Amino acid sequence: MTRKSAGQDKPLTDLWPGQSVPLLKALHILTRDGALNADSRRKLKQVLHLAQLIKPALDWALAEKDAPILADLGAGKSYLGFILYDLFFAKAGKGTVYGIEARTDLVATAHRIATDSGFDRMRFIESAIAEAALPGGRADIVTALHACDTATDEAILFALRHEAKFIALVPCCQAEIASALDGAPGPLRQLWRHPIQRREFGAHVTNVLRGLFLEAHGYKVRVTELTGLEHSLKNEFIFAERHQRANAQARGEFDKLVAQLGAAPSLLRLSDESRELPAAAG
Ligand SMILES: C[S@@+](CC[C@H](N)C(=O)[O-])C[C@H]1O[C@@H](n2cnc3c(N)ncnc32)[C@H](O)[C@@H]1O
């Protein structure tokens, strides 16, 4: 769809049919006169790409469930939740979108925008993800876009607690494994010798382990890129759909990799209390 908005040179080509321009102004993605700066364009593009990628999950939830529930974790300004509500939940006339966010000011602003927009099936919970619980204790779809560091692991555990059928993650910065690898021995230690390599390898390994952890818990996992790297460096999209209770082979691969590295995202490791972190090999 192409709309020419005042105050900018380029036409506003990014919007979906029927998408609310007043909402984008309330979110400050568009300025009052309809302009879109480079940062806003990037953010809008990320959110709309994510909406496209998870559309099958949204279509399924809205078709199959009487009261579908989507929880967006580490919601920030709740761009994602608002846009998904506008594009899918408002039109469907059913379903609830929850935004969970630790910052009081962001929760208050999101609440005000939802009220002003008449989005009466949006809810905002001020909480750490690790401590959050939805009324009814379940969610059909869990999203976490750029939830910082271990907040993505909190999101994974939240999704398991709420028996989510679909989980969509775009992880953010990750420091935990890089710091655990600092000086760690093992046959692979050349892979993380220098700080920049440790950071990048640590981030990569964290996401590999997250994928295996989800597979171990019965999810089918697809890992792709969200948008082009020109839009964000934090661009890995992990999409998981539950199709069985557990997968012992994936559990074995998770344990093997953790043993080889001597490091794992601690929240995922500790979530299974019957297991000890295997000692680093070599
Ligand atoms: C980088 S922002 C991303 C916000 C939003 N998802 C987006 O993509 O625009 C990360 C947000 O997660 C929130 N956050 C970080 N750790 C959290 C946690 N453990 N529990 C709840 N919120 C958290 C931060 O306050 C921040 O608003």
The ligand as a Gaussian input file, in Angstrom:
#p B3LYP/6-31G(d) Opt

LIG

0 1
 C       15.241000      -3.264000      23.788000
 S       13.669000      -3.004000      24.507000
 C       12.606000      -3.731000      23.305000
 C       11.200000      -3.257000      23.467000
 C       10.201000      -3.799000      22.455000
 N       10.042000      -5.227000      22.550000
 C       10.596000      -3.403000      21.054000
 O       11.168000      -4.212000      20.336000
 O       10.363000      -2.244000      20.713000
 C       13.637000      -4.190000      25.832000
 C       12.514000      -3.933000      26.826000
 O       12.431000      -5.046000      27.706000
 C       12.279000      -4.590000      29.022000
 N       12.852000      -5.653000      29.878000
 C       14.157000      -6.036000      29.928000
 N       14.308000      -7.070000      30.768000
 C       13.062000      -7.344000      31.249000
 C       12.564000      -8.320000      32.145000
 N       13.392000      -9.221000      32.688000
 N       11.251000      -8.325000      32.429000
 C       10.400000      -7.419000      31.855000
 N       10.827000      -6.462000      30.981000
 C       12.134000      -6.443000      30.685000
 C       13.019000      -3.280000      29.093000
 O       12.531000      -2.440000      30.133000
 C       12.742000      -2.705000      27.707000
 O       11.583000      -1.915000      27.689000

